[in-house]
Amino acid sequence: MKGQFNQVGSILKLILRRDRLRISLWVLGFWVVTILTAVAFEDLYPTDSDRQEIAVTMENPAITALIGKGYGLDNYTEGAMMAHQMLAFTLLFVAVMSVLLVIRHTRSEEEEGRVELIRALPTGRLANLAATIVVMVITYFVLAILIGFSLFALGIDSMDLNGSLLYGIAMGVTGIFFAATTALCAQLSETSRGAIGLSFLIVGVSYLIRAVGDVSNETLSWLSPFGWVLASEVYVNNYWWTIGLTLVVSLVILFFAFYLNSIRDLGAGFLPTRGGKRHASAFTKNQLGLTIRLQKTSIISWAVVLFVFGATYGSVLGDTDTYFAEIEMMKEVMAIQDGIPMSLQFVTMVSSIMAVLSTIPVIMSLNKLKKEEKRNRTEQVLATAMSRIKFLGSYLITSLLVSLIMLGSSAVGLALAGAQTMDEETASFMELMNAVMVYLPAVWLMVGVAAVFIGLGRLNGVTYAYLGFVFVVIYFGGVLQFSDTVKNLSPFEHIPAIPVDDFQFWILFSLTIIAVVLMMIGLVFYRRRDIKG
Amino acid sequence: MSVLKARGLTKHFGKVKALNGVDLEVNEGEVYGFIGPNGAGKSTTIRILLGILKATSGEAQIFGKDVWEDAVDIHKRIAYVPGDVNLWSNLTGGEIIDYFTKMRGAEVDLKRKEALIERFQLDPTKKCGTYSKGNRQKVALVSAFAADADLYILDEPTSGLDPLMERIFQETITELKEEGKSVLLSSHILSEVEKLCDTVGIIRDGEMIESGSLKELRHLTRTILYVETKQKIALDDLEGIHNAVVNGLSYEFQVDTERLDDVMKHISQSGVIKIESAPPTLEDLFMRHYEGEVGGVQS
């Protein structure tokens, strides 16, 4: 076969033309967050003793599992801190970027029939995959160089050129590695959804292997690409060879992906596809059942993630008193009240964070309606004997159900792990459960806000912006010293912080009423507006 | 001289046999109509011809080159329009037309492009995300016709076009034919194939069941007769009569073309008051094959 890679350049230009903004935003996002964090660390921990103080708290299995093994904890320079506290999470997001972008230009394009159009032109059989990979490599090269030199340019003593470049390149190489695994998944699965699921599974399992390995068995971490990249011990020992290892493995995976692409038919995959059901089950025959059925996978995945997250937080609860008692910043963050055990206050803070995180899938669940409309699927449903009230209503009920599931699984995760580590007298399983579940009315209020904008049919982004604001108030409320007027704009601030505060029925009841009123307004608006598709 | 030649193409998707020995030949300056019901294997055949799918067995050549091995070379001289066009939503129609032309290795012929855009009444400045199905189809058609190709492969290209646009499409194909270009046109809109094509191939369940010039295939077709007579016609005795509808002394039925003579002689004995005939259409030909297995029609 001749010219397998013909016209890689033209396809590459097409990808860049389509995604110049999207890719730039990703790169910019990483740059801003990385640089801001480095600057913030300098302000937060100006002296060696400040840093050494926090280093002590980092020798904690839960934290090690979450962000990776700390290197150079005995001389916790700012570089060491940056590499320890920021790099692992950043790498996780780099992996997410790879998955989304690579599938977007491979399996999704194929699924939409656009690869067929391209292939009918004088282009090589492997040109589309090759162009996608080249774009990713260029993107990560730019990202690595940008991050590397910018970190160095901050002029922080412990962040030399060698380490800074390694930091950037660690990000780039991780990106390339997961671009390679995703390219492979794109060959295996016939659908873009399947390919995305498989790719994220690889990312998730890699991170989990590293987490377990870092805590219990270092050899295990060597089975994870995150383990390899983090083993470069950026800013401490700067081992470049682990980066080389990752690159070599990436190349092997890429080679395999290209090989599979060359031997398969367009549109085909290697994983068997299951035949679907011939008849709709009784459950999916009504709108509510169908709505839930369509969201099943995403509901389950979010519930699992939130459970793990809750359990991770729960596992550190018991040690809170020892770890955080001495840290001035934590006291500020949590607006410490004297006389109440540190760990209980930590419980309330963690609960509010878990509640906000659990709100994300709830809002997403309702906003699926927006996507349905964009894809011209609402009109088909509304053209049947389905009233708009019933249609939006079934989405509302679904999102309320999702709110129970999400808060529930965060709460169970937190309470299960928390009850293990804390003594019974401080907080019982049920108390920990309630600490999270008490936020339900606030979550419902957010659903109400989302419903209003669904009803309006525009400005749906406002809901997420509002959620962002709520998160900032909770997470940085103590440090940033918001005024009470600002804080009161967040429904989460009105929720009694159980178990520290008392249960206040009327507040919860009022929030619920407001939520219901907002949902009604949304329904009325939805009935009156134009449906766009 | 044949531009496209395929022999014994088979294609298996796992256990499913999509194609089972398809032969196809398109000559220079010929418009070849490739017809068949949904799922018959038209698109699979076309994708093999484009070197996008690899045939399980059989061989196919375009311009004397192997469709799989030399796909890139071949594609420099062909233009393709799929039936279901999906485009990049944040690019405009005009951008995509230029991009495809460039990819073929040609310079954009502004005059030709503008003329086609004018002709198909396309707004090239709109983003593809906002185009309707018909308009996306137009983008694909304009970019195919803007290419100075020798062979046009069109897979149900008029789906989503309004009748006015269909006519413009037919005019364009006729012009291409006059220029000596070859066209492979797959369709299930039979009137379109009948108007445009010199040669027709019919595919069903992955097999070519008929092929040849329209004239050659006419013998397989039926003539529709509407008759009013003074006396009753004994239709039961007649061979080659199909789908008879009897309403008193008015009759409507189809006659196998080769039986027409016998039937006319028979009818004339009953005292014909009125007779109308409709010419055999490709529709009937198609229907006949279509119902072949179900109805067990004699041929």
Chai-1 contact restraints between the chains, C-beta under 6 A:
chainA,res_idxA,chainB,res_idxB,connection_type,confidence,min_distance_angstrom,max_distance_angstrom,comment,restraint_id
A,M1,B,E69,contact,1.0,0.0,6.0,A-B,restraint_1
A,G3,B,V72,contact,1.0,0.0,6.0,A-B,restraint_2
A,N6,B,V72,contact,1.0,0.0,6.0,A-B,restraint_3
A,S10,B,M103,contact,1.0,0.0,6.0,A-B,restraint_4
A,R18,B,W88,contact,1.0,0.0,6.0,A-B,restraint_5
A,E112,B,N86,contact,1.0,0.0,6.0,A-B,restraint_6
A,G113,B,N86,contact,1.0,0.0,6.0,A-B,restraint_7
A,R114,B,N86,contact,1.0,0.0,6.0,A-B,restraint_8
A,R119,B,I52,contact,1.0,0.0,6.0,A-B,restraint_9
A,A120,B,L50,contact,1.0,0.0,6.0,A-B,restraint_10
A,A120,B,Y80,contact,1.0,0.0,6.0,A-B,restraint_11
A,L121,B,H75,contact,1.0,0.0,6.0,A-B,restraint_12
A,L121,B,M103,contact,1.0,0.0,6.0,A-B,restraint_13
A,P122,B,V72,contact,1.0,0.0,6.0,A-B,restraint_14
A,P122,B,H75,contact,1.0,0.0,6.0,A-B,restraint_15
A,P122,B,K76,contact,1.0,0.0,6.0,A-B,restraint_16
A,D265,B,L53,contact,1.0,0.0,6.0,A-B,restraint_17
A,L266,B,I52,contact,1.0,0.0,6.0,A-B,restraint_18
